[in-house]
Amino acid sequence: MKQLRELIGKEVEIVANGIVYKGILKDVSEQAVSMLSTSGWLEIMMSSINRISEAAPQVFETKYIDPSFYKDK
């Protein structure tokens, strides 16, 4: 597993109290970690964290819908 300091500035997943948080890891201390998520800044106490890992890259698939699908019959 990578050291926590190596994950600073990267997209991570943090599992704490049964919740998965995703965002950019900004700071790590003995008491808490700070991250920037899409909903804002989060500070999660180390005592509640089960796992911290680098997030898998998201792959978005482009799909095409034929315009005839939207026409009334």
Sequence and secondary structure as in RCSB ss.txt:
>XXXX:A:sequence
MKQLRELIGKEVEIVANGIVYKGILKDVSEQAVSMLSTSGWLEIMMSSINRISEAAPQVFETKYIDPSFYKDK
>XXXX:A:secstr
   GGGGTTSEEEEEETTEEEEEEEEEE SSEEEEEETTEEEEEEGGGEEEEEE            GGGGS  
